[in-house]
């Protein structure tokens, strides 16, 4: 995935720097895999919009058909939620999933 241009996204307590590929939560570095970072970047770039699963798959996986019936997006979202939360008992507030297989 090519990152469009050098950007820093800030939302709530998260800062995402596409140039250095770093993520901070409350000014603390969070270690993300390449795929987790790319997914978070895609969500940040489209903040406030709903992104369909097929768009996420086509943007992040070169062979989206390979993952057609896979739960890989759900697993990556679950990992992001766990890594970006201060308190794991709090409900996710940064992004939400829709029952119609979309993410916002």
C-alpha positions in Angstrom: 0.0 0.0 0.0 1.4 3.3 -1.0 0.8 6.1 1.5 -0.5 9.1 -0.3 1.8 11.8 1.1 3.5 12.6 4.3 0.7 13.1 6.8 0.2 13.2 10.5 -3.3 12.2 11.7 -4.4 13.1 15.2 -7.7 12.0 16.6 -8.7 11.7 20.2 -5.6 10.4 22.0 -4.0 8.9 18.9 -1.3 10.3 16.7 -0.3 8.6 13.5 2.7 9.7 11.4 2.8 8.2 7.9 6.3 9.5 7.3 7.9 7.6 10.2 5.1 4.9 10.3 4.7 5.5 14.0 1.7 5.6 16.2 1.4 7.2 19.7 -1.4 6.8 22.1 -1.3 9.4 24.9 2.2 10.2 23.7 3.3 6.6 24.2 4.7 4.7 21.2 2.6 1.7 20.2 4.1 -1.1 18.2 2.1 -2.1 15.2 2.7 -4.6 12.4 3.0 -3.3 8.9 -0.6 -4.5 8.1 -2.0 -3.0 11.3 -0.4 0.3 10.5 -1.7 0.2 6.9 -5.2 -0.6 8.1 -5.1 2.2 10.7 -3.8 4.6 8.1 -6.6 3.7 5.7 -9.2 4.2 8.5 -7.5 7.5 9.5 -7.4 8.7 5.9 -11.2 8.0 5.6 -12.1 9.3 9.1 -15.8 9.8 9.3 -16.5 7.6 6.3 -17.7 4.0 6.2 -15.3 1.7 4.4 -16.6 -1.6 3.0 -14.7 -4.8 3.6 -14.0 -5.3 -0.1 -12.4 -1.9 -0.3 -10.2 -2.7 2.7 -9.2 -6.0 1.2 -8.4 -4.6 -2.2 -6.3 -1.8 -0.6 -4.4 -3.9 1.8 -4.1 -7.3 0.3 -2.7 -7.9 -3.2 -4.9 -11.0 -3.7 -8.1 -10.0 -2.1 -9.9 -13.1 -3.4 -7.6 -15.3 -1.3 -9.2 -13.7 1.8 -12.7 -13.6 0.4 -14.2 -15.7 3.2 -11.6 -15.0 5.8 -11.9 -13.2 9.1 -8.5 -11.6 8.6 -9.9 -8.0 8.7 -11.8 -8.7 11.9 -8.6 -10.1 13.5 -6.6 -7.1 12.5 -9.3 -4.7 13.8 -9.4 -6.7 17.1 -5.6 -6.4 17.4 -5.8 -2.6 16.7 -8.5 -2.2 19.3 -6.4 -4.0 21.9 -3.2 -2.0 21.1 -4.9 1.4 20.9 -6.9 1.3 24.1 -5.7 2.8 27.4 -8.1 0.7 29.4 -9.1 -2.7 27.9 -12.3 -2.7 29.8 -13.5 0.5 28.0 -15.6 0.0 24.8 -13.8 1.0 21.6 -14.2 4.6 20.7 -11.9 5.2 17.8 -13.6 3.3 15.2 -16.7 1.1 14.9 -17.7 -1.9 13.0 -21.1 -2.2 11.3 -23.1 -5.4 11.1 -23.3 -4.8 7.3 -19.6 -5.7 7.1 -18.2 -2.2 7.0 -15.9 -0.2 9.2 -16.0 3.5 10.2 
